[in-house]
Amino acid sequence: MTEVLNLSFHYATSGVYIGIQYLHVAADGRAFAHFMRTWASLSRAELQGDPTCIEKSKAFLDRTVIKDPYDLEPIFLKDWRNAKQRARAQEMAKSEVGDDKEAAHHFCFMGDCRNHLEYPVPDAYFGNCIAMCFVTIRKDLLVGSHGMESAARAIGAKIKELESNGGPLRGSERESRTNEWIPGAESYDTVFGRGRLWKKRAVHIDAAETIGLTESRDGKGGVEIGLALHRIRMYAFSLLLEERAKSLS
């Protein structure tokens, strides 16, 4: 049986390192952040002798609050079982595309659905309440002079879909299900009572060609970006990034 949650601790002179692994079938990033804040508040209250530090909002555990008006459960289950076959097919298709400038490129991101369904879901809902959002755009648009703008427009249009046409579940029965930040899951505000979190790293993003987004530690609205590519492509990206940075300076 797969563990729902794994924790590891490493004590060093520079501080305490906490490694965390959890299954998204149990909770999404926002719900897990609530768990971490509650845990941290209990630790802080004990260390400081101040029970007022304890997290006030309790986790909402009633899973029946999530409705399935479009009978999507069997579709999602079937898709989950076929995930590996789909990934292999995508890899084969990728290798066959080559340098086709009109080839479709895809971007996937997670969207929080708590405030975008056709019925209310408590902010403190403890479970998985996210939608996988897929964006498709041609390669020639991405590598052109307005590639960044084209990508931003395509992603923005997909985000707007979460708030229209019946919410994120509308049309899900027609989409295939096969890139990490959930608003409200800010972890640098999680304090255990032994100092502020120094650094957060999402180590799992190296499992695929993934971009990881997390809030900046300085708390000024910045975003930290993590990128994982295969070695050769990562080297090429580093050269391009350095070249572009020099042109902007």
N, C-alpha and C positions, 0 to 999 in steps of 0.2 A: 504494500500500500504506500502510495506517495505521500510524503509529509506535507501538510498544509503550510507549515512555518518552520524554518530553520534559523537559528541564531548562533553566532559565534562571537567570542570576545577575545581580544588580545590586549594585554596590559603592557604598556611601555612607559619609559620616562617622559615621553612627550605627550602622553595621554592614553585614552582608551579607544581602541578600534572596534567597531561593531559591524559585523557582517550579517546581512539579512537576505533571506530568500523566502519568497512566499508564492503561492499559486493564485493566479488571477480568478480562478473559479470561486475562490473564497472572498476576495475583495479586490477592488481596483485601487489605483494610486491614491485617490482622495480618501477612501475609507481606511486604507492602511495608514495614511498620514494622521487621521483621527486617532487610530490605535496608538501610534507612536507618541502623539501629544498627550494622550491620557496616561500612558506608561511614564513618560517623562515628568508629568505633573505630579504623579504619585511619588516618584523618586525625589523630586525637588521638595515636596511637602515633608517627606520624612527627614531629609538632610537639613532642612531649614526649620523644621518644627512648626510649619505654617500650613494648616489644612486648607486655607483659602487659595492655595496654589493649585488645587486639584481642578482638572478640566470640568467645566460646568455642564457642557452639552454631552448627554449620554448617547451612545451609539444606538441607532434605530435598527433592530434586528429582525423585524417582521418582513420576510421575503415576499409575502403575499401582496405587498404593496405594488410590486411590479406586475403589470398586466400584459397579456399577449393577445391583443384584439385581432391580429392578423395571422394567428396560428403559426408563428415563426419557429417555435421550439424544435419541431422535427427537422426543419431545414437547417438550423444552426447545428444541431447534433450531427446530421449527415455531413455537413461541411467540415465540422471539427474532425470527424473520422477520416476525411479525405485530404486533410491538410498536407500530409507528407507527399502524397501523389501529386497534388497541385504544385507544391514547391519544386518537385523534380521537373514537372512539365514546364514551369516557368524558366528554370535554368536552361532546359533544352531550347526553348524558344529564344532565350537571350543569346545563346551561342549561334543560332541560325540567323539572327537579325543582322549581325555584322555592323557595317558603317552606313546602313540605310538612314538617310537624313529624315525620312518621313516615318521612321519607326516610332511606335508609341512608347513613352517612358511613364512609369507609374510612381506615385508617391502615396504612402499610407500614413495616416496619423490617427490618434485616438481623440475622440471628443466626449466630454462629460455630458450625459443626458439628463441629469437630475432636474434641470430647469427647462428642458426642451421637449418633454413628452406631453401627451394630450391630457395627462392627469398629474396631480401633484405628487412629488417624491421628496421626503424630508432631506434637508442638506446633510444630516447626520446618518443617512441610510448606510448600513454596513453591508456591502455586497459589491457585485460587479454591475455597474450602470454606465457603461461606455459604449460608444459606437465606433466601429472601424470605418474611417472615412478614406475613400480612394480617389485620387486625382490622376487623370491621364492627360498627357500633353505630348506633342510631337517633338522629336529631338531637334529639328531645325529651329524651332521656336526657343528652345532652351539654350542652344549654343550661339544664337544670334546676339546682336548688339543690345537687344532688350530682353534677354533671357531671364534676368532676375525679375523684371516687371511682369513678364508673362507667367512665370511660376507663381508669383505672389497673387496675381489676379485669379488664377485657377484655384489656388488654395482658398482664397477669400470667398470665391463663389461656392465652394463645397461647405465652408463654415456656415454660410447663410442658409444652406439647405437644412441645417439642424434646427433652424427657427421657423421653417416654412413647410407648407405642404404636409401637415400632419406630424411633423417632428421626425426624428431620426429613424423611426421604425417604418415609416411610409416608404415603400419601394425597396425595403430590404429583401423582400422575397424574390426580387429580380437581380440582386447583386451577388457576385461571387465573393467569398471570403478568403482570403489567403491566410523611432518609428517604431522620447517618452516624456511627457510632461502633462500633468493634469492641473489646471488652475485650482487653487485651494489646497494643493498638496505641498505647500512650501515647507521645507524641512529645516531651513536654517533658523527658524523660530522655535524649533524643538529643543528645549533646554532641560537637561537632567539634573542640574544643580551643581555641576562641576565645570562650568564654563560653557561658552557657546560652541556649537558645532563648527569645526574648522573647515572640513571639506567633505563634500558628498560626491561619490562616484558611482555611476551605473555601469558595472563591469560586464553586464550581459549584452551590451550593444555590439560587442565584437563577434557575436554569433552570426551576424548577417550584415549586409551593407546598410547600416542604420545610423541615423542622426539622433543624438540624445540632447534634449533641452531641459535645463533646470534653472531655477531662479538664481540670481547672483547673490553671493554672500554679503555684499555691501548693502543690500536691502534698498537700493535706489531704483528699482524697476528694471535692472539689467538682466540679461539672459546669458548663461554659460552654455556653450555649444560643444558637444562631443561628437566626433565622427570616427567611424570604424570602416575601413576598406581593406581589401587584400593588399599585401605588401607593395607590389609594383604600382598599383593604382594610388595607394596612399603616398608613395614617393612622388608620383606625378602631381598629385593634388598639392603637396607641400610646395613644390616648385612654382606651381601656378599661383598659389596663395601668396608666396613671398614676392613674386613678380608683381602681382596686383597691388600688394601693400606698398611696394616701393613707388608704383605709379601714382598712388594717392597721397604720398608724403611730400 
